[in-house]
Amino acid sequence: MAKRIIIVGAGFAGLMSALAAKRLINITLQQTPESAEEIEVAVIAPDDKLVVRPRLYEENVAAMSEPLFELFKTTGVRFIQGSVQSINVENQQVIVNAARLSSTLSYDHLILAAGSHNILPADVPGLKEHTFAVDHLERAVQLETHLKNLPSIQATSARNTVVVCGGGYTGLELAAELPGRLAKIPGLGKQDARHRH
């Protein structure tokens, strides 16, 4: 009976796990074909695209993804479009929701590489309405759209002020990138761009 490795997530960790597993399986097949077992490698994710998440602070974020279909097809990785709703560890099964249908898949090995996202505290007034994030593609696109729409908003000190929360790699890169991006937006004066520095 064929064995199955399921990888939840198609980000960098999920992609590299799938490719490494297929590579190891192929090496084993070449070295000892008579004793090698049939092993399926399957990736479960909402989209078969790799989002270049470390660069979502940059301009043109809508282009920060690469399709994975051909890579999966070439390497023999099975792609299952959907989301894992639950994991039954005792029976080694995952419940997958895909296109409004649920299915159960068994596994021999499971790799969780689903990633993470920021959670905004619900009890901070104005936080949801006035903040943006660059932790996911859709949220980074919202920030870029907001920046491009700034010229249509009346110039005030509030409009001309940007606060970056977080002093890690992403926060520092975003803070360094924003002045140059704002200076290139048509309709924003040089004074506005300098004010945001």
C-alpha positions in Angstrom: 0.0 0.0 0.0 1.3 3.5 -0.9 2.4 5.8 1.8 1.7 9.5 1.9 3.5 12.6 3.1 1.1 15.5 3.5 2.5 19.0 3.7 0.1 21.8 4.8 1.1 25.1 3.3 2.7 26.2 0.0 5.0 28.9 1.3 8.8 28.6 1.4 8.8 26.0 4.2 6.0 23.9 2.6 7.5 24.1 -0.9 11.0 23.2 0.2 9.7 20.3 2.4 7.8 18.9 -0.6 10.8 19.2 -2.9 13.2 17.8 -0.4 10.9 14.8 0.3 10.6 14.1 -3.5 14.4 14.4 -3.9 15.0 11.9 -1.1 12.4 9.5 -2.4 14.0 9.6 -5.9 17.5 9.1 -4.5 16.2 6.0 -2.6 14.5 4.7 -5.7 17.7 5.0 -7.6 19.9 3.3 -5.0 17.6 0.5 -3.9 14.7 0.2 -6.4 13.8 -3.3 -5.2 13.1 -2.2 -1.6 11.8 1.3 -2.1 8.1 1.9 -1.2 5.7 4.0 -3.2 5.3 7.3 -1.4 3.1 10.1 -2.5 4.0 13.7 -1.6 0.9 16.0 -1.4 0.7 19.7 -0.6 -2.5 21.2 0.7 -2.9 25.0 0.3 -5.6 27.5 -0.7 -3.6 28.5 -3.8 -0.8 26.9 -5.9 1.2 30.1 -5.7 4.3 31.0 -3.8 4.0 34.4 -2.2 7.3 36.1 -1.8 6.4 37.2 1.7 9.7 38.7 2.8 9.3 41.3 0.1 5.7 42.4 0.7 6.8 45.7 2.0 8.0 46.6 -1.5 6.2 48.4 -4.4 4.0 46.4 -6.8 3.1 43.7 -4.3 0.5 42.2 -6.6 3.4 40.7 -8.6 5.0 39.2 -5.5 3.8 35.6 -6.2 4.9 32.8 -8.5 2.7 30.0 -9.8 3.7 26.5 -8.6 1.6 24.3 -10.8 4.3 23.5 -13.4 6.9 22.9 -10.6 4.6 20.5 -8.8 3.7 18.7 -12.0 7.4 18.4 -13.1 8.5 17.1 -9.7 5.6 14.7 -9.1 4.2 16.6 -6.1 0.4 16.3 -5.8 -1.3 19.7 -5.2 -4.6 19.7 -3.3 -6.3 23.1 -3.4 -8.1 23.7 -0.1 -7.8 24.3 3.6 -7.2 21.8 6.4 -10.1 22.1 8.8 -9.0 19.6 11.4 -6.3 17.0 12.1 -7.0 13.6 13.6 -3.6 12.6 15.0 -4.8 9.2 16.4 -6.1 8.1 13.0 -3.5 10.0 11.1 -6.0 11.9 9.0 -6.7 15.4 7.8 -10.1 16.9 6.9 -9.7 19.1 3.9 -12.3 21.7 2.7 -12.1 22.3 -1.0 -14.7 24.0 -3.2 -17.4 23.6 -0.4 -16.7 19.9 -0.2 -15.0 18.1 2.7 -12.7 15.1 2.2 -10.6 13.0 4.5 -7.0 12.1 3.6 -4.8 9.7 5.5 -1.1 10.3 6.0 2.0 8.5 7.2 3.9 11.8 7.9 2.5 15.3 8.3 4.4 18.5 8.0 2.6 21.7 9.2 4.0 24.7 7.3 0.8 26.8 7.1 2.6 30.0 8.1 1.2 32.8 10.3 -0.5 36.1 10.3 -0.8 39.1 12.5 -3.8 39.3 14.9 -5.1 42.8 15.6 -6.3 43.3 19.2 -10.0 44.0 19.0 -10.1 46.4 22.0 -7.9 49.2 20.5 -10.1 51.9 19.1 -9.3 52.8 15.5 -6.8 50.1 15.0 -8.8 48.1 12.5 -9.8 51.2 10.5 -6.4 52.9 10.4 -3.8 50.2 10.2 -2.3 48.1 7.4 0.0 45.1 7.4 2.5 43.4 5.1 2.2 39.9 6.5 -0.1 38.6 3.7 -0.4 39.5 0.0 -4.0 40.8 0.3 -3.2 43.0 3.2 -0.1 44.4 1.5 -2.1 45.2 -1.6 -4.5 47.2 0.7 -1.6 49.2 2.0 -0.3 49.9 -1.6 -3.8 50.9 -2.7 -4.1 53.3 0.3 -0.7 54.9 -0.5 -1.8 55.5 -4.1 -5.0 57.1 -3.0 -3.4 59.5 -0.6 -3.5 62.4 -3.1 -7.3 62.2 -3.0 -7.3 62.8 0.7 -7.0 66.4 2.1 -3.5 67.1 3.2 -3.3 67.2 7.0 -0.7 66.2 9.5 -2.6 62.9 10.0 -2.5 62.1 6.3 1.1 63.1 6.2 2.2 60.9 9.1 3.2 57.2 8.9 3.9 55.1 12.0 5.6 51.8 11.5 5.0 49.4 14.4 7.8 46.9 14.8 11.6 47.3 14.6 12.4 44.0 13.2 13.7 43.3 9.6 10.3 43.9 8.0 9.6 47.1 10.0 13.0 48.6 9.3 12.8 47.8 5.6 9.3 49.3 5.4 10.4 52.4 7.2 13.3 52.8 4.9 11.3 52.1 1.7 8.2 54.3 2.4 9.8 57.8 1.8 11.0 56.8 -1.7 7.7 55.2 -2.6 5.7 58.2 -1.4 7.9 60.6 -3.3 7.0 58.8 -6.5 3.2 59.0 -6.1 1.7 61.5 -8.6 -0.2 64.3 -6.8 1.9 64.2 -3.7 4.1 67.2 -3.3 7.8 67.0 -2.4 6.9 68.6 0.9 4.3 65.8 1.6 6.9 63.2 0.9 9.5 64.9 3.1 7.0 65.2 5.9 6.6 61.4 6.0 10.3 60.9 6.4 
